[in-house]
Amino acid sequence: MSDIAVGPAIETAVRKLDRSPVRADAKETGDAVGIVVRRLEKTSSACGRLLTITPGGELQFTSSCSALPQATIHLQNTSDEFVAFKVKTTSREKYRVHPNFGRIRPGDSMNVSVCLQPGDSITKRDKFLVLSLNVDESVSRPSDLADKWRNVAPSNIVEHRLSCSMKPASESQGAPREEDQVAALKKQVSSMGRVNESARRHLRFTTTMLMLLAPAFVIAVCIGYYATKDRDRYMLQEFMHQFPL
């Protein structure tokens, strides 16, 4: 404001805007946008020289009533060579990482599953380190990869650090996942299909029965009509015989 020359009326209007509810709402909106941006920075991918790592900043663990808290690190080989990776953690006794090392072909990807051990909890001090380096195609066996990691120069290793946290219960258990929604929708469609098929079979059965019973009903009506007509004629003849005119 000090670098811009403005008139007294404009300065007054700016001061009023700073104190207005609209300005307050804008500040709250800006804070909310900042929170969303920081969250996206933590969960978005980190594109490195060898690997694209997802999430790129923070590994969020989710929990359910039937499973231990777990998270997934997605590794995508974006180079033209084979890449060896290794995942380390500051708390080896708390986390089970599988696989904790391996090799990824050019253009391929791999998921690393991280599971929290029973009885342990996640703290802000817990960190994960993803190491990667280029290897020859011949380096494929676990023993070859272990030798490569022991003898590699530190300057050839690309490092990426991840923090970790527990996703709030409202986020991990509240809204269903897209896969669960699709599965539930397929189940509903399948159930509706079975109901429709049952209704069609019932309709075909009813139509068939009506087609079979309709002639019998017509015949029964005709027999009843002629039987009644013959009975009336017989009764009239008996009456004329007993009481001749």
C-alpha positions in Angstrom: 0.0 0.0 0.0 2.9 2.4 0.8 4.3 2.0 -2.8 1.0 3.0 -4.4 -0.4 6.5 -4.3 -4.1 6.5 -3.6 -6.6 9.2 -2.6 -8.1 9.5 0.9 -11.4 8.1 -0.4 -9.8 4.9 -1.7 -7.8 4.5 1.6 -11.0 4.7 3.6 -12.7 2.2 1.3 -9.8 -0.2 1.8 -9.9 0.1 5.6 -13.6 -0.6 5.5 -13.1 -3.6 3.3 -10.4 -5.0 5.7 -13.0 -4.8 8.6 -15.9 -6.1 6.6 -17.4 -9.6 6.9 -16.6 -10.2 3.2 -12.9 -9.6 3.9 -13.1 -12.0 6.8 -14.8 -14.6 4.7 -12.1 -14.2 2.1 -9.4 -14.7 4.7 -11.1 -17.8 5.9 -11.4 -19.0 2.3 -7.7 -18.3 1.8 -6.8 -20.3 4.9 -8.9 -23.2 3.7 -7.3 -23.1 0.3 -3.9 -23.1 2.0 -4.8 -26.2 4.0 -6.0 -27.9 0.8 -2.8 -26.9 -1.1 -0.6 -28.2 1.8 -2.5 -31.4 1.9 -2.1 -31.9 -1.9 1.6 -31.2 -1.6 1.9 -34.0 0.9 -0.2 -36.6 -0.9 0.7 -35.8 -4.5 3.5 -37.5 -6.4 7.2 -36.6 -6.2 8.9 -36.9 -9.6 12.6 -37.7 -9.2 15.3 -38.5 -11.6 14.6 -42.3 -11.5 11.3 -42.8 -9.8 7.9 -41.1 -9.4 6.9 -41.7 -5.8 3.3 -41.5 -4.6 2.6 -40.1 -2.1 5.3 -37.6 -2.4 5.3 -36.0 1.0 3.3 -37.8 3.6 2.4 -41.5 3.9 -1.1 -41.6 5.4 -2.2 -44.8 7.1 -5.8 -45.9 7.1 -7.4 -48.3 9.6 -10.5 -50.4 9.8 -12.1 -52.6 12.4 -10.9 -55.8 10.7 -7.4 -54.8 9.6 -4.2 -53.2 11.0 -3.3 -49.6 9.9 -1.6 -49.8 6.5 -0.5 -47.6 3.6 0.9 -48.0 0.1 3.9 -46.4 -1.6 3.6 -46.5 -5.4 6.9 -46.5 -7.3 7.0 -45.7 -11.0 10.2 -46.2 -13.0 10.3 -43.1 -15.2 13.9 -43.8 -16.5 15.1 -45.8 -19.5 17.1 -48.2 -17.4 16.4 -50.7 -14.7 16.1 -49.2 -11.2 16.8 -50.8 -7.9 14.9 -49.5 -4.9 15.1 -49.9 -1.1 12.7 -48.6 1.5 14.0 -47.9 5.0 12.2 -46.6 8.1 13.4 -45.0 11.4 11.3 -47.5 13.3 12.0 -51.0 11.9 10.4 -52.7 14.9 7.0 -50.9 14.3 6.5 -51.3 10.6 6.4 -54.3 8.2 7.5 -53.2 4.7 6.9 -55.6 1.8 8.8 -55.7 -0.4 11.5 -53.6 1.2 13.8 -53.8 -1.8 13.6 -54.9 -5.4 14.1 -54.0 -9.0 11.7 -52.2 -11.5 11.9 -52.4 -15.2 11.8 -49.3 -17.3 8.3 -47.9 -17.5 7.0 -50.4 -14.9 5.7 -49.7 -11.4 5.5 -51.5 -8.1 3.5 -51.1 -4.9 5.2 -51.3 -1.5 2.9 -52.2 1.3 3.6 -50.7 4.8 1.7 -52.2 7.8 1.8 -51.0 11.4 2.5 -53.8 13.8 -0.1 -54.6 16.5 0.2 -52.6 19.7 2.3 -49.8 18.1 1.2 -46.2 17.2 2.3 -43.7 14.6 4.3 -40.7 15.8 5.6 -37.6 14.0 9.2 -38.8 14.5 8.5 -41.9 12.3 10.0 -41.4 8.8 10.5 -43.4 5.7 13.4 -43.2 3.2 13.1 -44.4 -0.4 16.5 -45.1 -2.0 16.9 -45.7 -5.8 19.7 -46.3 -8.2 20.3 -47.4 -11.8 21.3 -51.1 -12.2 22.2 -53.4 -15.1 19.6 -55.8 -16.5 21.8 -58.6 -15.2 21.3 -57.5 -11.6 18.1 -59.4 -10.9 18.5 -61.9 -8.1 18.1 -60.7 -4.4 21.7 -61.6 -3.7 22.9 -59.5 -6.7 20.8 -56.5 -5.5 22.1 -56.9 -1.9 25.7 -56.8 -3.2 24.9 -53.8 -5.4 23.6 -51.9 -2.4 26.6 -52.7 -0.3 29.1 -51.6 -3.0 27.4 -48.6 -4.5 28.8 -45.2 -4.2 26.6 -42.8 -2.1 26.7 -40.3 -4.9 24.8 -42.7 -7.2 21.9 -43.1 -4.8 18.8 -40.9 -5.1 17.0 -40.4 -1.8 13.5 -39.3 -1.0 12.0 -38.9 2.5 8.4 -39.4 3.6 6.7 -38.5 6.8 3.8 -40.5 8.0 0.5 -39.9 9.8 -2.8 -41.6 10.7 -5.7 -40.6 8.5 -8.6 -39.3 10.7 -11.4 -41.8 11.3 -13.9 -39.5 9.7 -11.9 -39.6 6.5 -10.9 -43.3 6.5 -14.2 -44.7 7.6 -16.8 -42.0 6.6 -17.1 -41.8 2.9 -16.9 -45.2 1.1 -14.2 -45.8 -1.5 -15.0 -45.5 -5.2 -14.3 -49.3 -5.5 -16.8 -50.1 -2.8 -19.4 -47.8 -4.4 -18.9 -49.5 -7.8 -19.1 -53.0 -6.2 -22.3 -52.0 -4.3 -23.8 -50.6 -7.5 -23.0 -53.8 -9.4 -24.6 -55.8 -6.6 -27.8 -53.7 -6.8 -27.9 -54.0 -10.6 -27.4 -57.8 -10.3 -30.2 -58.0 -7.7 -32.5 -55.9 -9.9 -31.8 -58.2 -12.8 -32.7 -61.3 -10.8 -36.0 -59.6 -9.7 -36.8 -58.7 -13.3 -36.1 -62.2 -14.5 -38.3 -63.7 -11.8 -41.1 -61.3 -12.8 -40.7 -62.2 -16.4 -40.9 -65.9 -15.6 -44.0 -65.3 -13.5 -45.6 -63.3 -16.3 -44.9 -66.1 -18.8 -46.3 -68.7 -16.5 -49.5 -66.7 -15.9 -49.9 -66.0 -19.7 -49.5 -69.7 -20.5 -52.0 -70.7 -17.8 -54.5 -68.2 -19.1 -54.1 -69.5 -22.7 -54.7 -73.1 -21.5 -57.6 -72.3 -19.3 -59.4 -69.9 -21.6 -60.8 -72.6 -24.0 -61.8 -74.8 -21.1 -63.6 -71.8 -19.6 -65.4 -71.1 -22.9 -66.4 -74.8 -23.2 -67.7 -74.9 -19.6 -69.8 -71.7 -20.2 -71.3 -73.2 -23.4 -72.1 -76.6 -21.7 -73.7 -74.7 -18.8 -75.7 -72.6 -21.1 -77.1 -75.5 -23.2 -77.6 -77.6 -20.1 -79.7 -74.8 -18.6 -81.6 -74.4 -21.8 -82.4 -78.1 -22.1 -83.5 -78.1 -18.4 -85.9 -75.3 -19.0 -87.3 -76.9 -22.1 -87.8 -80.2 -20.2 -89.5 -78.4 -17.3 -91.8 -76.6 -19.7 -92.8 -79.9 -21.4 -93.5 -81.5 -18.0 -95.7 -78.6 -17.1 -97.6 -78.8 -20.4 -98.1 -82.5 -19.9 -99.5 -82.2 -16.4 -101.6 -79.2 -17.2 -102.9 -79.5 -20.8 -104.7 -76.6 -22.1 
